[in-house]
């Protein structure tokens, strides 16, 4: 989720109260795996396809494209910035993902939250 001054990257899962710590551990395992660059190109390509497909679906109406152009302008980008999304996503490399994870997924920057009845 992006914003004008910052944003958030979050992981979430549903589980029962007995397993929430296991979920937190799986999140930790995945973060570490990405920070170490242990991702296949196939996995990265699937993620890129998912992101591009979701963006295309979200821009199917003139009003949604107008809203995106407005947000891009508010974020200080060109009004047509959304039109280059596919190229920007497809240009992302494994090394860039790894460096992003090392920079932004540091333990000191994390917040863990469990909602529900925890014994």
N, C-alpha and C positions, 0 to 999 in steps of 0.2 A: 504494500500500500504506500503510495507516494504522497507527498505533500509539498507545500511551498518552502518549508523550513527543514524538513526531514521526512522520515517515513518509518515503516516497520516491516520487518520480515518475520513471519510467524509460522510455526508448525503446530498442528493440532490433531488430536485423535480422540475418539470416544472409546471408553473402556469401563470396566466395573471398578469399584473402589479397591478391590484387592490387587489390581494390576497397574495402577497408575505409576508406581515407581518403575515398573518394567518398561512402560511407555517412555518415561523420561530417559531411561537408559538407552532405549532404541534411538531416541532423538540424538542423544550424545554420540552414539555409535555412527549414525549417519552424518552428523556434522564433522566428526573426525575423518570419516572416509572421504568426504568431499575436500576437506582441508589437505588431505594427503594426496589428492588427485586420483583417487581410486574409482574412476568413473569410465565406463566404456563409451566409445563414440556412438554406439547404438543407443545407449541410455540418454546421452546428450541430445541426439537427433530426435528421439521421442519427445523429450521435453520441449525442444524447439517447435516441433509440429503441434504440440498441445497449445503452446503459447500463441502461435500464429493463428491456429484454428479458433481459439477463444477470442482473440482480438477481432478476427473477421466476423464472427457471429455477433460480437458486441457492436459492430458498426454497420448493421444491415439497414438501418433507417436513416433518412436525412437528418432527423433530430439528434440521433446518437452521434453521427459524424460531426454535426455542428457543436454538440456538447464537447466532444473530444478536441475539436479545433479551439474552442474557448479555453479549455483546461490547458492545452499546450501553450496558448498565448499567456495565460496567467502564470504558467511555470517559466515564462521567459523564452519560449521556443517559437519557431516559425509556425504560423497558422496551419501549414500543411505538414508539420512534423510527423503526424500520425501516418502519413502516406509512405514513409520510409521504414516503418516498423519491421516488416519482413526482412529487409536487407540488414538492419541492425541486429536483429535476433540471429539470423543465419551467420553473421560474422563473429559471433561470440565463440571463443576458444575454450578448450579444457583448462588451459593455464589461467585464463581470465576468471573462470569460475572458481578455481582453486584459490587464487589470490583474493577474490572477493570474500570467500569463506574465511580465509585466514585473517582478513582485516575486520570484517563485520560480525563474525560469529565467535568472538572471544568470550570466554566465560564471564568476564567482568561486565560485559554488555547485556547479559541475558537475564530474563525474568522468567521464572517458572510459576505456573499457576495451575492448580487443580480445582475444579469446581464440583461440588457434590459432597456427600457425606463420606468423610474419611475417618476410619477407625484408628 
